[in-house]
Amino acid sequence: MLNGLEAVFFYLFAFIAVASAFMVVSARNPVHSVLFLILTFVNAAGLFLLTGAEFLAMILLVVYVGAVAVLFLFVVMMLDVDFAELKSGALQYAPIGAFIGLILAAELIIVVGGYALAPELAGTGAQPTPPIETRHNTAALGDILYTDYVYYFQIAGLVLLVAMIGAIVLTLRHKPGVKRQSIAAQVARGKDAIEVKNVETGKGI
């Protein structure tokens, strides 16, 4: 259970996060939407800190706020995209959006209803972690990740590496007529690479 001060911060972070998430989808300016998205991530990180998951809070700030949201903001500001034209045909996707919303609502009802009926089943699917007084959540998560799931972790890293190399190979284009640096040709140059001239005093070349 939360004490008085923790409850105040919980409701504060939750209210700002929900309001910011609503502004993300309702703001007309896409730059404002990205800024509200960053505010949502920051308040979600605060909620993670209240639950003792400091690792998830830092990852949320470093990865999503520091990389994804800022990169998206730069893309929106640099590209001249006509968002009014993109939003003009949004009503045709309303039935699909409503169907997906009903599925998400049903899943939330199942999760909340299951927890209300049998709260003891919430922690049966995960491995127990030591209390924060004896060991931090980050250390316990690292032990589980690099012992029980080390092979899956390495496979995920290889998949991401192959995806990164594939994206570079697919998007790399060599334009003809563009001068490029050739280190081998520079190293192999001889004395003919330069020309020495005797310049008379008071005269140019």
Beta strands, then each sheet from edge to edge (+ up, - down):
end
